[in-house]
Structures are given as C-alpha cells and as structure tokens.
Amino acid sequence: MKNLKKAAFLAVAFAFISLSTNAQKGSAFGFKGGLNYSANGDYFESIGDNAENPDRNIGYHIGVFGKIGDQIYFRPELIYTATKSDYDSNDFNVKKIDAPLLIGLKVLGPLSVFGGPSLQYILDTEFDGIDVDNVKDDFSVGLNFGVGVNFNKVGVDLRYERGFSDNEATFINNNIGSNVSSRIDTRPDQLILSLSIAL
C-alpha cells in the first residue's frame, strides 16, 4: 500500500511538471534549491523530561519546477527536502518529497505572490540515531504561500509552509534508563528560502 501511494504521488507530480514544459506563453522549466528554517507541528508532546523546549534548525531542499502562464501562473514543483529539529540536544531528522502546486500572481514588476497546497511524502524519519518507523501517515498535505522576485531566468522566493493534518511519530526512548514512550508531531512548520534557475 505504501509503494502504491508513493507511485501515485510521484506520477501526479511528474504529470504536472510535464504539462508545464509543453505550454507556450510564459512557460518555464528549471532547477531550484535553498534553505529551510524548520520545526515540526506543535513541537513535542512527551511523557519524558527531555522532550521540551525545541529549537528550530536549518535544513535544505533541491528539486525541479515548472511554470505555466505569465501574469497569472501555475507552478508545480517536485522537491527533495531534508530538515532537522533539535529537542534539548536530540535531533529529529525528516527526509521527504514535496510537490507544491502553486498559483501565482504578478503584482508589480518582477514581484509576485503565490500560494497553494503541497503534497508531502515522508521518506525517512530518525530521532537521535533511532529510526522512527511508525509515522501515522507518511503521505500528507500542507500549505505553501509566499512572495518571489524573478529577473529573467533567475528567481528568489521566500515562503511559509504549514502542515494541515495531525501526523505523529512514536518511539521508545531507552536513553534515560527506562522505556519511555514519546511522540513527535511531524507536520512541517517552516520558512523556506529558494533560488531557482530556468533553463
């Protein structure tokens, strides 16, 4: 079932990007990458004491994008994202595939605003060297919105991403002398800074 979800997710994402490459006016295709300043959901709920006061951390993303339209445009993206959140010196790492489906509007010169849903498929989660296998749902939907500027084939955008649905991972912490069950909310909550280059 997981493989079926993953295949469907990737098929839909590639289909949208393929559409953008066949468009005429205002179409574009290219590569993008950048930094993610992230945390997760409502941070940490836990029975243990070491699950409090999370800090945000820097991650990264890299991928491809397409674009259809000019003044009003549709921009699908397919992105590999790696994020890290720190919980009292314990790192929670997430690797996922994101497929934002964005609608944008040019508002003034090179400046545009955009927003839309982001399909997310979690590839791997790890908490301080412990693989977290029982994520409640490895496929979820979030929201992206932000602003961008484009100069010819080079663009820069800053966006906020937030997960819609509750999605937890549970693990057993053996580091404090007893088995303590803890929960991590895996919903993304992050600022994303990207540089894109159209081909």
ZIPECOR-V303554 format. One record per pair of residues at least 4 apart in sequence whose ideal C-beta (glycine too) atoms are under 8 Angstrom apart, sorted by the first residue. I is the first residue (numbers start at 0). J is the second residue. D is the distance in whole Angstrom. If there is no record, write none. Layout:
<<I	J	D> <I	J	D>>
This chain:
<<0	4	7> <1	5	6> <1	137	6> <2	6	6> <3	7	6> <4	8	6> <4	120	7> <4	137	7> <4	138	5> <5	9	6> <5	120	6> <5	138	8> <6	10	6> <7	11	6> <8	12	6> <8	96	7> <8	98	7> <8	118	6> <8	120	5> <8	138	6> <9	13	6> <9	96	7> <9	120	8> <10	14	6> <11	15	7> <11	98	7> <11	118	7> <12	16	7> <12	75	7> <12	77	5> <12	96	8> <12	98	4> <12	118	7> <13	17	6> <13	77	7> <14	18	7> <15	19	7> <15	65	7> <15	75	4> <15	98	8> <15	100	6> <16	20	7> <16	28	7> <16	63	6> <16	64	8> <16	65	4> <16	75	5> <16	76	8> <16	77	6> <17	21	7> <17	65	8> <18	22	7> <18	65	7> <18	67	7> <18	75	8> <19	26	6> <19	27	7> <19	28	6> <19	65	3> <19	66	6> <19	67	5> <19	73	7> <19	74	8> <19	75	6> <20	26	7> <20	28	5> <20	65	6> <21	26	8> <22	26	4> <22	67	4> <22	68	8> <24	68	8> <24	69	6> <25	66	7> <25	67	7> <25	68	5> <25	69	3> <25	72	6> <26	65	8> <26	66	6> <26	67	6> <26	68	8> <27	64	8> <27	65	7> <27	66	4> <27	152	8> <27	197	4> <27	198	8> <28	63	7> <28	64	7> <28	65	5> <28	66	7> <28	197	7> <28	198	6> <29	63	7> <29	64	6> <29	152	7> <29	195	6> <29	196	5> <29	197	4> <29	198	5> <30	61	8> <30	62	7> <30	63	6> <30	64	8> <30	195	7> <30	196	6> <30	198	8> <31	60	8> <31	61	7> <31	62	6> <31	63	7> <31	64	5> <31	76	7> <31	78	7> <31	154	8> <31	193	5> <31	194	7> <31	195	4> <31	196	7> <32	59	7> <32	60	6> <32	61	4> <32	62	7> <32	193	7> <32	194	6> <33	59	7> <33	60	6> <33	191	7> <33	192	5> <33	193	4> <33	194	6> <34	57	6> <34	58	7> <34	59	6> <34	60	8> <34	191	8> <34	192	5> <35	57	7> <35	58	4> <35	59	6> <35	60	6> <35	80	6> <35	82	5> <35	189	5> <35	190	7> <35	191	5> <35	192	8> <36	55	6> <36	56	8> <36	57	6> <36	58	8> <36	189	6> <36	190	5> <36	191	8> <36	192	8> <37	55	6> <37	56	7> <37	58	6> <37	82	4> <37	83	8> <37	84	6> <37	187	6> <37	188	7> <37	189	3> <37	190	8> <38	42	6> <38	53	6> <38	54	8> <38	55	5> <38	56	8> <38	84	5> <38	188	5> <38	189	7> <39	53	8> <39	84	5> <39	91	7> <39	93	7> <39	183	6> <39	184	5> <39	185	6> <39	186	6> <39	187	7> <39	188	6> <40	162	7> <40	165	8> <40	166	7> <40	167	8> <40	183	8> <40	184	3> <40	185	7> <40	186	4> <40	188	6> <41	184	5> <41	186	8> <42	53	5> <42	86	8> <42	184	7> <43	50	4> <43	51	7> <43	53	6> <43	86	5> <43	181	7> <43	182	8> <43	183	6> <43	184	7> <44	50	7> <44	181	8> <44	182	5> <44	184	7> <45	49	8> <45	50	3> <45	51	8> <45	179	8> <45	181	4> <45	182	6> <46	179	6> <46	180	6> <46	181	7> <47	172	6> <47	175	7> <47	179	4> <47	181	6> <49	86	7> <49	87	5> <49	89	7> <49	172	7> <49	174	8> <49	175	7> <50	86	6> <50	87	7> <50	181	5> <51	86	8> <51	87	7> <52	86	8> <52	87	6> <53	84	6> <53	85	6> <53	86	5> <53	87	8> <54	84	8> <54	85	5> <54	86	8> <55	84	7> <55	85	8> <56	82	7> <56	83	5> <56	84	6> <56	85	5> <56	90	8> <57	83	8> <58	80	7> <58	81	5> <58	82	4> <58	83	6> <58	189	8> <59	80	8> <59	81	6> <60	78	5> <60	79	7> <60	80	4> <60	81	7> <60	97	7> <60	191	7> <60	193	7> <61	78	7> <61	79	6> <62	76	6> <62	77	5> <62	78	4> <62	79	6> <62	97	8> <63	76	7> <63	77	5> <64	74	6> <64	75	7> <64	76	4> <64	77	8> <64	195	6> <65	74	7> <65	75	5> <65	76	8> <66	72	6> <66	73	7> <66	74	5> <66	197	8> <67	72	6> <67	73	5> <67	74	8> <68	72	3> <68	73	6> <69	105	7> <70	104	7> <70	105	5> <71	102	7> <71	103	7> <71	104	6> <71	105	8> <72	102	7> <72	103	5> <72	104	8> <72	105	8> <72	111	8> <73	100	8> <73	101	7> <73	102	6> <73	103	8> <74	99	8> <74	101	4> <74	102	8> <74	103	6> <74	113	7> <75	98	7> <75	99	7> <75	100	5> <75	101	7> <76	97	7> <76	98	7> <76	99	5> <76	101	7> <77	96	7> <77	97	8> <77	98	6> <78	96	7> <78	97	4> <78	98	7> <78	99	7> <79	94	8> <79	95	8> <79	96	6> <79	97	8> <80	93	8> <80	94	7> <80	95	5> <80	96	8> <80	97	5> <81	92	7> <81	93	7> <81	94	5> <82	92	7> <82	93	5> <82	187	7> <82	189	7> <83	90	5> <83	91	7> <83	92	5> <83	93	8> <84	90	7> <84	91	5> <84	93	8> <85	89	7> <85	90	6> <85	91	8> <86	90	8> <86	91	6> <89	126	7> <89	127	4> <90	126	7> <90	127	6> <91	124	7> <91	125	8> <91	126	5> <91	127	8> <91	183	6> <92	123	8> <92	124	7> <92	125	5> <92	126	8> <93	121	7> <93	123	8> <93	124	5> <93	185	6> <93	187	8> <94	121	8> <94	122	5> <94	123	4> <94	124	8> <95	119	6> <95	120	6> <95	121	5> <95	122	6> <96	119	7> <96	120	5> <96	122	6> <97	117	5> <97	118	7> <97	119	5> <98	117	7> <98	118	4> <98	119	8> <99	115	6> <99	116	7> <99	117	4> <99	118	8> <99	143	5> <100	115	5> <100	116	6> <100	117	7> <100	118	7> <101	113	5> <101	114	7> <101	115	4> <101	143	6> <102	113	6> <102	114	7> <102	115	5> <103	111	5> <103	112	7> <103	113	4> <103	147	7> <104	111	6> <104	112	6> <104	113	7> <105	110	7> <105	111	5> <106	110	6> <106	111	6> <106	112	6> <109	148	5> <109	149	5> <109	150	6> <110	146	7> <110	147	8> <110	148	6> <111	146	7> <111	147	5> <111	148	8> <111	149	7> <112	144	8> <112	145	7> <112	146	5> <112	147	8> <113	143	8> <113	144	7> <113	145	6> <113	146	8> <113	147	7> <113	156	8> <113	158	8> <114	142	7> <114	143	6> <114	144	3> <114	145	7> <115	142	8> <115	143	6> <115	144	8> <116	140	6> <116	141	7> <116	142	6> <116	143	8> <117	140	7> <117	141	4> <117	142	7> <117	143	5> <117	160	6> <118	138	8> <118	140	6> <119	138	7> <119	139	5> <119	140	7> <119	141	6> <119	162	7> <119	187	7> <120	137	6> <120	138	5> <121	134	6> <121	137	4> <121	138	8> <121	139	8> <121	185	7> <123	130	8> <124	130	7> <124	131	4> <124	134	6> <124	168	6> <124	183	8> <124	185	7> <125	129	7> <125	130	6> <125	131	6> <126	131	6> <126	168	8> <126	170	6> <126	183	7> <127	174	8> <129	170	6> <129	172	8> <131	168	4> <131	169	8> <131	170	5> <131	183	7> <133	168	7> <133	169	6> <133	170	8> <134	166	7> <134	167	8> <134	168	4> <134	185	6> <135	165	8> <135	166	5> <135	167	5> <135	168	7> <136	164	7> <136	166	5> <139	162	6> <139	163	7> <139	164	5> <139	166	5> <139	186	7> <140	162	8> <140	163	5> <140	164	7> <141	160	6> <141	161	6> <141	162	4> <141	163	6> <141	186	7> <141	187	6> <142	160	7> <142	161	5> <142	163	6> <143	158	5> <143	159	7> <143	160	5> <143	191	8> <144	158	6> <144	159	6> <145	156	6> <145	157	5> <145	158	3> <145	159	6> <145	191	8> <146	156	7> <146	157	6> <146	158	8> <147	154	6> <147	155	7> <147	156	3> <147	157	8> <148	154	7> <148	155	6> <148	156	8> <149	153	7> <149	154	4> <150	154	7> <152	196	6> <152	197	4> <152	198	8> <153	194	7> <153	195	7> <153	196	6> <153	197	8> <154	193	8> <154	194	7> <154	195	4> <154	196	8> <154	197	7> <155	192	8> <155	193	7> <155	194	6> <155	195	8> <156	192	8> <156	193	5> <156	195	7> <157	190	7> <157	191	7> <157	192	5> <157	193	8> <158	190	7> <158	191	5> <158	193	8> <159	189	7> <159	190	6> <159	191	8> <160	187	5> <160	188	7> <160	189	5> <160	190	8> <160	191	6> <161	186	7> <161	187	7> <161	188	6> <162	166	7> <162	185	8> <162	186	3> <162	187	5> <162	188	7> <163	186	8> <164	186	7> <165	184	7> <165	186	7> <166	184	7> <166	185	5> <166	186	5> <167	182	5> <167	183	7> <167	184	6> <167	185	7> <168	182	7> <168	183	5> <168	185	5> <169	180	6> <169	181	7> <169	182	5> <169	183	8> <170	180	8> <170	181	6> <170	183	8> <171	178	5> <171	179	7> <171	180	6> <171	181	8> <172	178	7> <172	179	5> <172	180	8> <172	181	5> <173	177	8> <173	178	6> <175	179	6>>
